Amino acid sequence: MTAKELGKIMGGRIMESYYDYAHVSNLVYEALDFELECIQVFPNMLPKVQEVLNGRKLEVCAVVAYPHGTFLPEQKAFEIKDAIAAGATQVEFVVHNINVRSGKWKQVREEFKTCRQAADGHVVKAILECEWLTDEMIQKVCEIAAEEKIDRVCTSIGVYTRPDENKNDVLIGVEPDDIRKIKAVVQDKVKIVAQGNVDSVEKCKELLEAGADYISSEYAADILRSWK
């Protein structure tokens, strides 16, 4: 795979609140230069994205109910519709993982169905938090995603931490095993986005080899510059 080919399945993202609008502009320019598959931004960044694009084509994904996902389905639906009206061509909602961890599958299904309908034909992605879910939970939520016609499942948001051996907080990242677990369930029915601290060429290659269909990373441009 060449860097250009990788760019076609890679998304750049701004998912932290300490960035300013100059960073948003830079993300758009990088996405255009590297021909990224999409960029992921907060809904309030959409007007700036449209201003910088100035009519140029780029898939723009708005995140919904970020970061924890503990919104009611109708709240997520409102956010989705509002983001699309503001120029988003894709939407990505954080799954209500309290419902997932509690085995409230009826509520999970209703959430997925509501978000799918609200998107009105646009690409819909569901963000799991694989690091907090058992294998059985991952299997069930992915089965529901496939049944409710969710387009893509994302592995995590990539902002949670856990202590290392020295009791320092380290970010939890997506692992190849997360991809394999999801792939075993969805096969080719739902595409898989490897997301959550993908910060190197080596990590990117591991995730693709495990079966990821897309990569999402804050370091997309750096990875593509170093790709061999």
DRENPA-3360 file (N, C-alpha, C; in nm, 2 decimals, always signed):
BEGIN
1 = MTAKELGK = +0.08/-0.12/+0.00/+0.00/+0.00/+0.00/+0.09/+0.13/+0.00 ~ +0.06/+0.22/-0.09/+0.13/+0.34/-0.10/+0.07/+0.44/+0.00 ~ +0.14/+0.55/+0.02/+0.09/+0.66/+0.11/-0.04/+0.72/+0.05 ~ -0.04/+0.73/-0.08/-0.16/+0.78/-0.14/-0.28/+0.69/-0.12 ~ -0.26/+0.56/-0.13/-0.36/+0.46/-0.11/-0.41/+0.46/+0.04 ~ -0.31/+0.48/+0.13/-0.35/+0.48/+0.27/-0.43/+0.61/+0.30 ~ -0.40/+0.72/+0.24/-0.48/+0.84/+0.26/-0.62/+0.82/+0.22 ~ -0.65/+0.74/+0.13/-0.79/+0.72/+0.09/-0.88/+0.64/+0.19;
9 = IMGGRIME = -0.81/+0.58/+0.29/-0.88/+0.51/+0.40/-0.85/+0.57/+0.54 ~ -0.79/+0.69/+0.54/-0.74/+0.75/+0.66/-0.82/+0.88/+0.69 ~ -0.86/+0.90/+0.81/-0.92/+1.02/+0.85/-0.83/+1.10/+0.95 ~ -0.83/+1.23/+0.93/-0.76/+1.32/+1.03/-0.87/+1.37/+1.13 ~ -0.82/+1.40/+1.25/-0.92/+1.44/+1.35/-0.87/+1.54/+1.45 ~ -0.97/+1.62/+1.50/-0.94/+1.71/+1.61/-1.05/+1.67/+1.71 ~ -1.01/+1.61/+1.82/-1.10/+1.56/+1.92/-1.07/+1.61/+2.06 ~ -1.00/+1.72/+2.07/-0.96/+1.78/+2.20/-1.01/+1.92/+2.20;
17 = SYYDYAHV = -1.04/+1.98/+2.32/-1.10/+2.11/+2.33/-0.99/+2.22/+2.34 ~ -0.86/+2.18/+2.35/-0.76/+2.28/+2.36/-0.71/+2.34/+2.23 ~ -0.76/+2.28/+2.12/-0.72/+2.34/+1.99/-0.80/+2.47/+1.96 ~ -0.74/+2.55/+1.87/-0.81/+2.67/+1.83/-0.85/+2.65/+1.68 ~ -0.92/+2.76/+1.62/-0.97/+2.75/+1.49/-0.85/+2.74/+1.38 ~ -0.74/+2.79/+1.42/-0.62/+2.78/+1.33/-0.59/+2.63/+1.30 ~ -0.60/+2.55/+1.41/-0.58/+2.41/+1.39/-0.68/+2.34/+1.30 ~ -0.80/+2.39/+1.31/-0.91/+2.34/+1.23/-0.88/+2.37/+1.08;
25 = SNLVYEAL = -0.84/+2.49/+1.05/-0.80/+2.53/+0.92/-0.68/+2.44/+0.87 ~ -0.58/+2.42/+0.95/-0.47/+2.34/+0.92/-0.51/+2.19/+0.89 ~ -0.60/+2.14/+0.97/-0.65/+2.00/+0.94/-0.72/+1.99/+0.80 ~ -0.80/+2.09/+0.77/-0.86/+2.09/+0.64/-0.76/+2.10/+0.52 ~ -0.66/+2.18/+0.54/-0.55/+2.19/+0.43/-0.47/+2.06/+0.42 ~ -0.44/+2.00/+0.54/-0.37/+1.87/+0.53/-0.46/+1.76/+0.47 ~ -0.59/+1.76/+0.50/-0.67/+1.66/+0.44/-0.68/+1.68/+0.29 ~ -0.68/+1.80/+0.24/-0.69/+1.83/+0.10/-0.55/+1.79/+0.03;
33 = DFELECIQ = -0.44/+1.82/+0.10/-0.31/+1.79/+0.04/-0.28/+1.64/+0.03 ~ -0.32/+1.57/+0.14/-0.30/+1.43/+0.14/-0.41/+1.34/+0.09 ~ -0.52/+1.41/+0.05/-0.64/+1.34/-0.01/-0.69/+1.24/+0.09 ~ -0.71/+1.29/+0.22/-0.76/+1.20/+0.32/-0.91/+1.16/+0.29 ~ -0.95/+1.05/+0.35/-1.08/+1.00/+0.33/-1.18/+1.09/+0.39 ~ -1.15/+1.15/+0.51/-1.24/+1.24/+0.58/-1.16/+1.31/+0.69 ~ -1.23/+1.41/+0.75/-1.18/+1.47/+0.87/-1.29/+1.46/+0.97 ~ -1.25/+1.45/+1.10/-1.35/+1.44/+1.21/-1.34/+1.56/+1.30;
41 = VFPNMLPK = -1.45/+1.63/+1.32/-1.44/+1.75/+1.40/-1.57/+1.76/+1.49 ~ -1.56/+1.85/+1.59/-1.68/+1.88/+1.67/-1.78/+1.96/+1.58 ~ -1.91/+1.95/+1.61/-2.01/+2.02/+1.54/-1.99/+2.17/+1.53 ~ -1.94/+2.23/+1.64/-1.92/+2.38/+1.63/-1.80/+2.42/+1.54 ~ -1.72/+2.33/+1.49/-1.62/+2.36/+1.40/-1.66/+2.35/+1.25 ~ -1.78/+2.30/+1.23/-1.83/+2.29/+1.09/-1.84/+2.42/+1.01 ~ -1.88/+2.53/+1.06/-1.88/+2.65/+0.98/-1.74/+2.69/+0.94 ~ -1.64/+2.67/+1.03/-1.50/+2.70/+0.99/-1.45/+2.61/+0.88;
49 = VQEVLNGR = -1.49/+2.48/+0.89/-1.45/+2.39/+0.79/-1.50/+2.43/+0.65 ~ -1.63/+2.46/+0.65/-1.69/+2.51/+0.53/-1.63/+2.63/+0.47 ~ -1.59/+2.72/+0.56/-1.53/+2.85/+0.52/-1.40/+2.82/+0.45 ~ -1.32/+2.73/+0.51/-1.18/+2.70/+0.45/-1.20/+2.62/+0.32 ~ -1.29/+2.53/+0.32/-1.31/+2.45/+0.20/-1.35/+2.53/+0.08 ~ -1.44/+2.63/+0.11/-1.48/+2.73/+0.00/-1.53/+2.65/-0.12 ~ -1.61/+2.55/-0.10/-1.66/+2.48/-0.22/-1.59/+2.36/-0.26 ~ -1.47/+2.34/-0.21/-1.39/+2.22/-0.24/-1.45/+2.09/-0.17;
57 = KLEVCAVV = -1.43/+1.98/-0.23/-1.49/+1.86/-0.19/-1.40/+1.79/-0.08 ~ -1.47/+1.75/+0.03/-1.40/+1.68/+0.14/-1.51/+1.62/+0.23 ~ -1.49/+1.49/+0.26/-1.59/+1.43/+0.35/-1.56/+1.48/+0.49 ~ -1.67/+1.53/+0.55/-1.65/+1.59/+0.69/-1.74/+1.52/+0.78 ~ -1.68/+1.46/+0.89/-1.75/+1.38/+0.99/-1.77/+1.46/+1.12 ~ -1.89/+1.48/+1.16/-1.91/+1.54/+1.29/-1.93/+1.44/+1.40 ~ -1.87/+1.46/+1.52/-1.89/+1.37/+1.63/-2.01/+1.41/+1.71 ~ -2.08/+1.31/+1.76/-2.21/+1.34/+1.83/-2.20/+1.27/+1.97;
65 = AYPHGTFL = -2.25/+1.34/+2.07/-2.26/+1.29/+2.21/-2.12/+1.25/+2.26 ~ -2.02/+1.34/+2.22/-1.88/+1.31/+2.25/-1.84/+1.38/+2.38 ~ -1.77/+1.32/+2.47/-1.70/+1.19/+2.45/-1.77/+1.07/+2.52 ~ -1.87/+1.09/+2.61/-1.91/+0.98/+2.69/-2.03/+0.90/+2.63 ~ -2.11/+0.97/+2.54/-2.22/+0.90/+2.48/-2.35/+0.89/+2.56 ~ -2.35/+0.94/+2.68/-2.46/+0.92/+2.77/-2.58/+1.02/+2.74 ~ -2.62/+1.03/+2.62/-2.73/+1.11/+2.58/-2.85/+1.02/+2.54 ~ -2.97/+1.08/+2.55/-3.09/+1.00/+2.50/-3.08/+0.99/+2.35;
73 = PEQKAFEI = -3.14/+0.89/+2.29/-3.14/+0.88/+2.15/-3.20/+1.00/+2.07 ~ -3.30/+1.06/+2.13/-3.36/+1.18/+2.06/-3.26/+1.30/+2.06 ~ -3.18/+1.31/+2.17/-3.08/+1.41/+2.17/-2.97/+1.39/+2.07 ~ -2.93/+1.27/+2.05/-2.83/+1.23/+1.95/-2.89/+1.26/+1.81 ~ -3.02/+1.23/+1.79/-3.08/+1.25/+1.66/-3.08/+1.40/+1.63 ~ -3.11/+1.48/+1.73/-3.11/+1.63/+1.71/-2.97/+1.68/+1.67 ~ -2.87/+1.63/+1.74/-2.73/+1.67/+1.70/-2.69/+1.62/+1.56 ~ -2.73/+1.50/+1.53/-2.70/+1.45/+1.39/-2.77/+1.54/+1.28;
81 = KDAIAAGA = -2.89/+1.57/+1.30/-2.96/+1.65/+1.20/-2.90/+1.79/+1.19 ~ -2.87/+1.84/+1.31/-2.81/+1.98/+1.31/-2.68/+1.98/+1.24 ~ -2.59/+1.88/+1.27/-2.46/+1.87/+1.21/-2.47/+1.85/+1.05 ~ -2.56/+1.77/+1.01/-2.58/+1.76/+0.86/-2.62/+1.89/+0.80 ~ -2.71/+1.96/+0.87/-2.76/+2.09/+0.81/-2.64/+2.19/+0.81 ~ -2.54/+2.17/+0.89/-2.43/+2.26/+0.90/-2.32/+2.22/+0.80 ~ -2.34/+2.11/+0.73/-2.24/+2.07/+0.63/-2.17/+1.93/+0.65 ~ -2.20/+1.86/+0.76/-2.14/+1.73/+0.78/-2.19/+1.63/+0.68;
89 = TQVEFVVH = -2.10/+1.55/+0.62/-2.14/+1.45/+0.53/-2.14/+1.31/+0.59 ~ -2.08/+1.30/+0.71/-2.08/+1.18/+0.79/-2.10/+1.22/+0.93 ~ -2.15/+1.13/+1.01/-2.17/+1.15/+1.16/-2.12/+1.03/+1.23 ~ -2.07/+1.06/+1.35/-2.01/+0.95/+1.43/-2.06/+0.97/+1.58 ~ -2.14/+0.88/+1.63/-2.19/+0.90/+1.76/-2.13/+0.80/+1.86 ~ -2.11/+0.85/+1.98/-2.05/+0.76/+2.09/-2.17/+0.68/+2.14 ~ -2.15/+0.55/+2.15/-2.25/+0.46/+2.20/-2.27/+0.48/+2.35 ~ -2.39/+0.46/+2.39/-2.42/+0.47/+2.54/-2.37/+0.34/+2.60;
97 = NINVRSGK = -2.24/+0.35/+2.65/-2.18/+0.22/+2.69/-2.23/+0.18/+2.83 ~ -2.30/+0.27/+2.90/-2.36/+0.23/+3.03/-2.47/+0.13/+3.00 ~ -2.54/+0.15/+2.89/-2.65/+0.06/+2.85/-2.58/-0.07/+2.80 ~ -2.47/-0.06/+2.72/-2.40/-0.18/+2.67/-2.35/-0.26/+2.79 ~ -2.29/-0.20/+2.89/-2.23/-0.27/+3.00/-2.34/-0.33/+3.09 ~ -2.46/-0.27/+3.08/-2.57/-0.32/+3.17/-2.66/-0.42/+3.10 ~ -2.62/-0.45/+2.97/-2.70/-0.55/+2.90/-2.84/-0.50/+2.85 ~ -2.85/-0.37/+2.84/-2.98/-0.31/+2.80/-2.99/-0.30/+2.65;
105 = WKQVREEF = -3.00/-0.42/+2.59/-2.99/-0.43/+2.44/-3.10/-0.37/+2.37 ~ -3.22/-0.37/+2.43/-3.33/-0.30/+2.36/-3.31/-0.15/+2.35 ~ -3.25/-0.09/+2.45/-3.21/+0.05/+2.45/-3.10/+0.08/+2.35 ~ -3.00/-0.01/+2.34/-2.89/+0.01/+2.25/-2.95/+0.00/+2.11 ~ -3.03/-0.10/+2.08/-3.09/-0.11/+1.95/-3.17/+0.02/+1.91 ~ -3.25/+0.07/+2.00/-3.33/+0.19/+1.97/-3.24/+0.31/+1.94 ~ -3.13/+0.32/+2.02/-3.03/+0.42/+1.99/-2.97/+0.41/+1.85 ~ -2.93/+0.29/+1.81/-2.88/+0.27/+1.68/-2.98/+0.30/+1.57;
113 = KTCRQAAD = -3.10/+0.26/+1.59/-3.21/+0.28/+1.49/-3.24/+0.43/+1.48 ~ -3.24/+0.50/+1.59/-3.28/+0.64/+1.59/-3.17/+0.72/+1.52 ~ -3.04/+0.69/+1.54/-2.93/+0.76/+1.48/-2.92/+0.73/+1.33 ~ -2.95/+0.60/+1.30/-2.95/+0.57/+1.15/-3.06/+0.65/+1.08 ~ -3.17/+0.65/+1.13/-3.28/+0.73/+1.07/-3.25/+0.88/+1.06 ~ -3.20/+0.93/+1.17/-3.17/+1.08/+1.17/-3.07/+1.12/+1.07 ~ -2.98/+1.03/+1.03/-2.87/+1.06/+0.94/-2.92/+1.07/+0.80 ~ -3.04/+1.01/+0.77/-3.10/+1.03/+0.64/-3.01/+1.00/+0.52;
121 = GHVVKAIL = -2.95/+0.88/+0.53/-2.87/+0.83/+0.41/-2.72/+0.87/+0.42 ~ -2.68/+0.95/+0.51/-2.54/+0.98/+0.53/-2.47/+0.87/+0.60 ~ -2.34/+0.87/+0.59/-2.26/+0.77/+0.66/-2.27/+0.78/+0.81 ~ -2.30/+0.67/+0.88/-2.31/+0.67/+1.02/-2.21/+0.58/+1.08 ~ -2.14/+0.63/+1.18/-2.04/+0.55/+1.25/-2.08/+0.54/+1.40 ~ -2.06/+0.43/+1.46/-2.08/+0.41/+1.61/-1.95/+0.39/+1.68 ~ -1.92/+0.47/+1.78/-1.79/+0.46/+1.85/-1.82/+0.37/+1.98 ~ -1.75/+0.26/+1.98/-1.75/+0.17/+2.10/-1.64/+0.22/+2.19;
129 = ECEWLTDE = -1.63/+0.16/+2.31/-1.51/+0.17/+2.39/-1.46/+0.03/+2.42 ~ -1.39/-0.03/+2.33/-1.35/-0.17/+2.34/-1.28/-0.20/+2.47 ~ -1.20/-0.10/+2.52/-1.12/-0.13/+2.64/-1.20/-0.15/+2.76 ~ -1.33/-0.11/+2.76/-1.42/-0.12/+2.87/-1.52/-0.24/+2.86 ~ -1.52/-0.30/+2.74/-1.62/-0.40/+2.71/-1.56/-0.54/+2.71 ~ -1.64/-0.64/+2.76/-1.60/-0.78/+2.75/-1.62/-0.83/+2.60 ~ -1.57/-0.94/+2.58/-1.58/-1.00/+2.44/-1.73/-1.02/+2.41 ~ -1.81/-1.06/+2.51/-1.95/-1.09/+2.48/-2.02/-0.96/+2.45;
137 = MIQKVCEI = -1.98/-0.85/+2.52/-2.05/-0.72/+2.50/-2.01/-0.67/+2.36 ~ -1.88/-0.68/+2.32/-1.84/-0.64/+2.18/-1.92/-0.72/+2.08 ~ -1.94/-0.85/+2.10/-2.01/-0.93/+2.00/-2.15/-0.88/+1.99 ~ -2.22/-0.86/+2.10/-2.36/-0.82/+2.09/-2.38/-0.69/+2.03 ~ -2.30/-0.59/+2.07/-2.32/-0.45/+2.02/-2.29/-0.45/+1.87 ~ -2.19/-0.53/+1.83/-2.16/-0.53/+1.69/-2.27/-0.60/+1.61 ~ -2.33/-0.70/+1.66/-2.44/-0.77/+1.60/-2.55/-0.67/+1.57 ~ -2.58/-0.59/+1.68/-2.69/-0.49/+1.66/-2.65/-0.38/+1.56;
145 = AAEEKIDR = -2.53/-0.34/+1.56/-2.48/-0.24/+1.46/-2.50/-0.30/+1.32 ~ -2.47/-0.42/+1.29/-2.49/-0.48/+1.16/-2.64/-0.49/+1.13 ~ -2.72/-0.53/+1.22/-2.87/-0.54/+1.20/-2.93/-0.41/+1.17 ~ -2.88/-0.31/+1.24/-2.94/-0.17/+1.22/-2.88/-0.09/+1.11 ~ -2.80/-0.15/+1.03/-2.74/-0.09/+0.91/-2.64/+0.03/+0.94 ~ -2.57/+0.02/+1.06/-2.47/+0.12/+1.08/-2.36/+0.09/+0.98 ~ -2.30/+0.20/+0.93/-2.20/+0.18/+0.82/-2.06/+0.14/+0.87 ~ -2.02/+0.20/+0.99/-1.89/+0.17/+1.04/-1.89/+0.17/+1.19;
153 = VCTSIGVY = -1.81/+0.08/+1.24/-1.79/+0.07/+1.39/-1.65/+0.12/+1.42 ~ -1.64/+0.21/+1.51/-1.51/+0.27/+1.56/-1.47/+0.21/+1.69 ~ -1.34/+0.18/+1.71/-1.30/+0.11/+1.83/-1.30/+0.18/+1.96 ~ -1.27/+0.31/+1.96/-1.27/+0.39/+2.08/-1.26/+0.54/+2.05 ~ -1.28/+0.62/+2.15/-1.25/+0.77/+2.13/-1.11/+0.80/+2.16 ~ -1.04/+0.73/+2.24/-0.90/+0.75/+2.25/-0.86/+0.86/+2.35 ~ -0.95/+0.89/+2.45/-0.91/+0.99/+2.55/-0.90/+0.93/+2.69 ~ -0.94/+0.81/+2.71/-0.93/+0.75/+2.84/-0.79/+0.71/+2.88;
161 = TRPDENKN = -0.76/+0.70/+3.00/-0.62/+0.66/+3.05/-0.63/+0.55/+3.15 ~ -0.52/+0.48/+3.17/-0.50/+0.39/+3.28/-0.36/+0.41/+3.34 ~ -0.34/+0.38/+3.47/-0.20/+0.39/+3.52/-0.11/+0.28/+3.47 ~ +0.02/+0.32/+3.45/+0.12/+0.22/+3.41/+0.19/+0.17/+3.54 ~ +0.30/+0.10/+3.52/+0.36/+0.04/+3.64/+0.42/+0.14/+3.74 ~ +0.44/+0.26/+3.69/+0.49/+0.37/+3.77/+0.38/+0.46/+3.82 ~ +0.25/+0.42/+3.80/+0.13/+0.49/+3.84/+0.12/+0.63/+3.76 ~ +0.17/+0.63/+3.65/+0.15/+0.75/+3.56/+0.04/+0.72/+3.46;
169 = DVLIGVEP = -0.05/+0.81/+3.44/-0.16/+0.79/+3.35/-0.11/+0.79/+3.20 ~ -0.15/+0.68/+3.13/-0.11/+0.67/+2.99/-0.24/+0.65/+2.91 ~ -0.25/+0.71/+2.79/-0.37/+0.70/+2.71/-0.39/+0.55/+2.66 ~ -0.51/+0.51/+2.66/-0.54/+0.37/+2.61/-0.56/+0.38/+2.46 ~ -0.49/+0.30/+2.39/-0.51/+0.30/+2.25/-0.57/+0.17/+2.19 ~ -0.61/+0.18/+2.07/-0.67/+0.06/+2.00/-0.56/-0.04/+1.98 ~ -0.60/-0.17/+2.00/-0.51/-0.28/+1.98/-0.56/-0.37/+1.86 ~ -0.47/-0.44/+1.79/-0.51/-0.53/+1.68/-0.61/-0.63/+1.73;
177 = DDIRKIKA = -0.61/-0.67/+1.85/-0.70/-0.77/+1.90/-0.84/-0.71/+1.90 ~ -0.86/-0.58/+1.92/-0.99/-0.52/+1.92/-1.05/-0.53/+1.77 ~ -0.96/-0.51/+1.68/-1.01/-0.52/+1.54/-1.05/-0.67/+1.51 ~ -0.97/-0.76/+1.55/-1.00/-0.90/+1.52/-1.14/-0.94/+1.58 ~ -1.16/-0.90/+1.71/-1.29/-0.93/+1.77/-1.41/-0.88/+1.70 ~ -1.40/-0.75/+1.65/-1.51/-0.69/+1.58/-1.53/-0.76/+1.44 ~ -1.41/-0.79/+1.38/-1.42/-0.85/+1.24/-1.48/-0.98/+1.25 ~ -1.46/-1.06/+1.35/-1.52/-1.19/+1.37/-1.67/-1.19/+1.37;
185 = VVQDKVKI = -1.72/-1.07/+1.41/-1.87/-1.06/+1.42/-1.93/-1.00/+1.30 ~ -1.87/-0.89/+1.26/-1.94/-0.81/+1.15/-1.90/-0.86/+1.01 ~ -1.78/-0.92/+1.00/-1.72/-0.97/+0.87/-1.72/-0.85/+0.78 ~ -1.80/-0.86/+0.67/-1.80/-0.75/+0.57/-1.93/-0.67/+0.58 ~ -2.01/-0.69/+0.68/-2.14/-0.62/+0.69/-2.12/-0.48/+0.73 ~ -2.02/-0.46/+0.82/-1.99/-0.32/+0.87/-1.84/-0.30/+0.86 ~ -1.81/-0.18/+0.82/-1.66/-0.15/+0.81/-1.61/-0.11/+0.95 ~ -1.48/-0.13/+0.97/-1.42/-0.11/+1.10/-1.32/+0.00/+1.09;
193 = VAQGNVDS = -1.34/+0.10/+1.18/-1.24/+0.21/+1.19/-1.16/+0.19/+1.31 ~ -1.03/+0.18/+1.29/-0.93/+0.17/+1.40/-0.90/+0.31/+1.45 ~ -0.94/+0.34/+1.57/-0.94/+0.48/+1.62/-0.90/+0.47/+1.77 ~ -0.81/+0.57/+1.81/-0.77/+0.57/+1.95/-0.62/+0.57/+1.96 ~ -0.56/+0.68/+1.95/-0.41/+0.69/+1.97/-0.33/+0.60/+1.87 ~ -0.37/+0.61/+1.75/-0.29/+0.55/+1.64/-0.18/+0.66/+1.60 ~ -0.06/+0.64/+1.65/+0.04/+0.75/+1.65/+0.16/+0.71/+1.57 ~ +0.17/+0.60/+1.50/+0.29/+0.56/+1.43/+0.26/+0.48/+1.31;
201 = VEKCKELL = +0.36/+0.47/+1.22/+0.34/+0.39/+1.10/+0.33/+0.24/+1.14 ~ +0.41/+0.20/+1.24/+0.41/+0.06/+1.28/+0.27/+0.02/+1.34 ~ +0.21/+0.11/+1.42/+0.08/+0.08/+1.48/-0.02/+0.08/+1.37 ~ -0.02/+0.16/+1.27/-0.11/+0.17/+1.16/-0.10/+0.04/+1.08 ~ +0.02/-0.01/+1.05/+0.03/-0.13/+0.98/-0.03/-0.25/+1.05 ~ +0.00/-0.26/+1.19/-0.06/-0.37/+1.27/-0.21/-0.37/+1.26 ~ -0.27/-0.26/+1.27/-0.42/-0.25/+1.27/-0.47/-0.29/+1.13 ~ -0.41/-0.24/+1.03/-0.45/-0.28/+0.89/-0.44/-0.43/+0.87;
209 = EAGADYIS = -0.33/-0.49/+0.92/-0.31/-0.63/+0.90/-0.41/-0.71/+0.98 ~ -0.46/-0.65/+1.09/-0.56/-0.72/+1.18/-0.70/-0.71/+1.11 ~ -0.72/-0.63/+1.01/-0.85/-0.62/+0.94/-0.92/-0.49/+0.94 ~ -0.85/-0.39/+0.99/-0.92/-0.25/+0.99/-0.94/-0.21/+0.85 ~ -1.06/-0.15/+0.82/-1.09/-0.09/+0.69/-1.05/+0.05/+0.68 ~ -1.05/+0.12/+0.79/-1.02/+0.26/+0.80/-0.93/+0.29/+0.92 ~ -0.85/+0.40/+0.91/-0.77/+0.44/+1.02/-0.81/+0.59/+1.05 ~ -0.83/+0.62/+1.18/-0.85/+0.76/+1.22/-0.75/+0.80/+1.32;
217 = SEYAADIL = -0.68/+0.91/+1.29/-0.57/+0.95/+1.38/-0.55/+1.10/+1.37 ~ -0.51/+1.16/+1.49/-0.47/+1.30/+1.50/-0.34/+1.32/+1.43 ~ -0.27/+1.20/+1.41/-0.13/+1.21/+1.34/-0.14/+1.16/+1.20 ~ -0.25/+1.18/+1.13/-0.26/+1.13/+1.00/-0.16/+1.18/+0.90 ~ -0.14/+1.31/+0.91/-0.04/+1.37/+0.81/+0.10/+1.32/+0.85 ~ +0.14/+1.31/+0.97/+0.27/+1.27/+1.01/+0.29/+1.12/+0.97 ~ +0.19/+1.04/+0.99/+0.20/+0.90/+0.94/+0.22/+0.89/+0.79 ~ +0.15/+0.97/+0.72/+0.16/+0.96/+0.57/+0.29/+1.01/+0.53;
225 = RSWK = +0.35/+1.11/+0.59/+0.48/+1.16/+0.56/+0.59/+1.06/+0.58 ~ +0.57/+0.97/+0.68/+0.67/+0.87/+0.71/+0.64/+0.74/+0.65 ~ +0.53/+0.72/+0.58/+0.49/+0.59/+0.53/+0.59/+0.54/+0.42 ~ +0.62/+0.41/+0.44/+0.71/+0.35/+0.34/+0.65/+0.21/+0.31;
% end
